Amino acid sequence: LTAMVNSAVGEILAALRASGDYVSGEALGNELGVSRVSIWKYIRNLKQHGYVIETSSRGYYLVSSPDLLLPWEVTGWEQKVRHYGEVNSTMEVAKELAKKGVEEGTIVVAESQSRGRGRLGREWSSPVGGIYCTVVLRPKVSPAYAPRISLMASVAVARTIRDLFGLPAELKWPNDVLIGGKKVCGILAEMEAETDELKFVNLGIGMNVNCSISQERATSLRDELGRDVSRKMVLGAVLAEIQRQQNVLTTDDLLAEWKKLSVTLGREVRVASLGEEISGKAIDVDSDGALIVACPDGSVKKVFAGDCLHV
Ligand code: BTN
């Protein structure tokens, strides 16, 4: 039911925006195939969400829309998005939903997070203006492919930033998206699996978008472009790219794309992994997403997880 409502509301907004003038309840009703009373209820719902809509004898006129990632604003994903104001973490919300068996592709979106989580137990600062979402995936692949899902997401985000804004987004192993060496997006995956079957992989994406960053090693799209951008457009594009990339999840194309965008390969790195520190030259990423490091003593080490410093 909710999914249908979201689509209908999206259609009403599209009609009001396309017209730029008053549109009668009757015309809207005809377009959607519902009664004028339903239209009136949808309009009331929109007003409750912060849309300013004027009503006269000529119908409805859309004055302004709130800057929120409401389901019906994320074109193409109206049926999948679950929108929240502030949550502790979209990872928590998504985990509960996934355990309850929510549909593959469900997207938990929050305007801000009070306890946003980063990799390695870190905190992820999540002020209003960013994009914070977790996508529930149920890929029919062996758990061995799980690490590739975050690689895939980082490729999707970098490609989107390049395509939409022409900014030179790059990747730092394992899955940070950087612009000019500064982090603009982080990715966190959590999964539940049985020996030979993935139950779900929750893919968390945190993007610095319309916020100003004061940290030296981070940036935002606003900081890079000197203007705000449409978050709904960015989110819709990232989701579409993830959908596209899912088809190459098990192929070499994914690794090829990741390598093309990587700034880690060929660099001297220091990786802290499981209490051990490995220094050397990053020479490759293998099929399960592990970083291959050539150490000065001639040994070659494979690093599965950890923090990578370009030195
Ligand atoms: C990193 O450490 O680079 C990963 C950051 C991941 C942040 C995102 S924001 C949406 C989702 N919810 C969270 O609490 N974390 C992820």
Residues whose N, C-alpha, C, O or C-beta is under 5 A from the ligand:
A	BS01	BTN	S89 T90 M91 R115 G116 R117 G118 R119 W124 Y132 C133 G186 I187 L188 G204 I205 G206
